[in-house]
């Protein structure tokens, strides 16, 4: 692991406790020095240093803003003439940024309004996300969830556990109670996996049949044993969609 020597003047230390941006400014100084040190290591020569082992020439800087947990940082990223320099720092910063984005998504999923999310990010990191930005983040989350829900099911799942739960979902400008049909499979190695989750208006026979057909279309096969509650519509759907499979009422129910 590379080691870098960081220089911090006394005024910056004083501002750390007196200035509202003290922490951000300290982070900026440290990270900008790390970037310069990485360039020096990349070129095998310091600024204005002429050595036989020099690997290239500096070519100015470009600015980049990075939203972090301590605020918005203004970074000066050095460039070299042949464009071969690449910092490892942004990978780490992007992981922090991704953690912040995931936190925003989780807030929205838990019913926090986009306006409230704006206020929270403003207080936490001095950066106010636009409502449209929060909405776009949620769209990205929807795409990931959709990809997971439609993934192919290649393994055999001899054991299938089926149940429904009711949760609050924001629909048509209001938070409403909605049914979520949940199917868990256990493969031949004994590992459990959530095969799918479907939102439905009710736990009727038709909803369960559509859900089972959706799973089979994605590749669900080899079902020998189905466990669920004794809802008659659900039981009928099991017998029709998994003919020959044994059905058992869940002991908890």
N, C-alpha and C positions, 0 to 999 in steps of 0.2 A: 504494500500500500504506500502511495506517495506521501511524503511529508512536506508541508509548506510552512514557511515562516511568515506570520501575519504581523503587520505594524498598525497600531491603533494609537492616535494621538489623544492627549489628555482632554481636549475639548469635547471629543466625541464621547468619552466616558462620562463627562459631566452632563452632556446633553441626554445621555441615556436615562437619567433620572429627572431631567427638567423639561425635555422636549417631548411633545406628544408622539413624534415620529422617531424617538430615540432608538427603539429596537429595530425599526425598519432600516434606519441609516447605518446602524452597526452591522446589520446583516448585509447591506449593500456593499459596505467597505470590505468586509471579510470575503464575500463571494467574488467581488471584482478582483481582489488580490489573488484569490485562488485561480481565477480565469487567466490572469497574467502569468502566474506560476506554471500553469498547465501549458501555456504557449511557449514559455521558456524551455520547459522540459521537452516539448515537441520539437523545437528547433535546435535543441542542444546548445543554445546560446542566449544570453540575456540581451536586453535592448541595447543597441549600439555596440555590442560586443563582437569582435572579429576573431573567429577561431577557425582552425582547419576542419573541425568536426561540425560546423554549422550546417543545418539541414534545409535552410530556406530563409525567407525574409518576411518581416511583419508587413501588413498592408492595412493599417488603420483599425477601426472598430465599427461595429454596428450596435445599436441599442435594442434592448429587448426587455419588455415588461413581463414580470412573473408574479402571478397572484399566489401568495403563500399564506401560511397560517398566522404570520406576524404582520401581514399587510402586502401592499403592492410594491415590489422591488424593481428599481431601475438598474439594469445590468448593462455594462459595456463589454461586449464580447469581442475579443481580438480576432483579426483575420490574418491569414498568411497569403502570399501571392499566388501559390498554386492551389489554394483551396483545400488542402489536405488536413487541416486542423479540425478536430472534432472533440468537443469537451464531453467528459463523462458526467458532468454536473447536472445537465438538463434531464437525464434519465432519472436521477434521484429527485430532482425538483418536480418533475412531472408525476412521479409516484405520490408526492405530497399533494400536488394539485388534484390528482385523481381522487385521493382520499377526501379532499374538500368537496369535489363534485359528487362523490357518493353520499357524503353527508347531506348535501342539498337535495339529492334525489330521495333520500330516506325521509327528510322532513316533509317533502311533498306527498310521499306515499302515506305518511301518518296524518295527512289532512291539514298540514300547515299551509296557509295561503301564500301565493307568490309574493304578495306585498310584505307579509311577515318575514319571508325568507330574505327579501331585500334588506329589511331592517336588521336581521340577525347577522348577515354577512358584513353589513356596514359597521356593526358594533365589534364583530370578532376580528376582522382583518382589514378594516378601513377601505374596503372595496364594495361598491354597491352594484350588484348584478341587476341588469334590466329584467323586467318581467318576461320579455321575449326570450332572454337567455335561459332563464329557469325553465320555460316551456320547451325550449329546444333540447335541454338536458333530458327532460322527461320523455321527449320523442325518441331520443337515443336509447333510453332505458327500455321503452316499449319495443324497439327493434331487437334488443338483446333478449328480452323475455319471449318475443315471438319466435326468434330463432331457436331458443331452448325448447319451447312448447312444440315446435314442429320437427324436432330432431328425429332421425330414424331410430327405430328400436330393433337392434340387431340380435340381442340375446334372447334366449328363451326365458320366460318367467312362469314357472309352474305354479307359483303362489301369487295371488293378487288380492290385495286388501282395498276395499272401497268404502268411502264415507263422504259425507258432505259437511261443510261448515258454513256458517253465516257470518259475513263480515261487512264492515261499512265501506262503501265505494262511492266516490264522487261521480255522479252522473247527472247530466242536464242541469248543472248549476246547484245541485243539492247533494248532501251525503245521505245515501240510502242503504238499507239493509239488503244484501245480495247473497245468493247462494253460490258457493264454490264447490264443485265436484272434484274430489281428490282421489287419484288412483295410485297406489303404491305396489310395485312389483318386487318379488324376491326371486333372484335367479338361482340356477342350479348350484352355485357356490355358496348360497346363503346370504348374499349381500342384498340389502334393500335399496330401492331407488324410486324416487317419485317419477312416475311415468308421464303424468300429465295433470294439469289443473284446468278446469273449464268453468267459466261463469255461466250460470243458468238462472232463469227466473224462478224455477221451482225444482223440486226433486221428483218430478213426474217420470213415468215410464219412458216417455218419448225423449226426455232430456238424457236419461241414462243410456238409452239405445244409441242416440247420436254420439254420445261420448265414447261408448265402447267401439262403435264402428270407426270413429276417428282414430282410436288407438290401433285398431287392426289395420287400418289403412297405412299407418306409420310403421307397421311391421310387427305388432304384438302377436305372438304365437306361443304355442306350447302350454297354454293355461290349463291346469289340472284341478285347481282348488281355489275357490273364491270365497272370501269372508266379508260379510257386510252386516248391517242391521236388517231387520225383518220387514222393511218397507216393501209392500207388495209390488209396487211398480218397479222397484229396483230388482227384486227377486225375479220377476218376469223377464226383465231385460237381460239378466245374467243367464237365465235358462235359454233364451233365444239366441244370444250372441256368442255364448260359450257352451254350445251343445256338448253334453257328455262330461262337463266339468262338475265336480262336487261343490255344492254350496253349503256353507255353514254359517249360522248366525254368530255374530261376534259375542264373545263371552261377556264383554263389558256391557253391551246393550242388553 
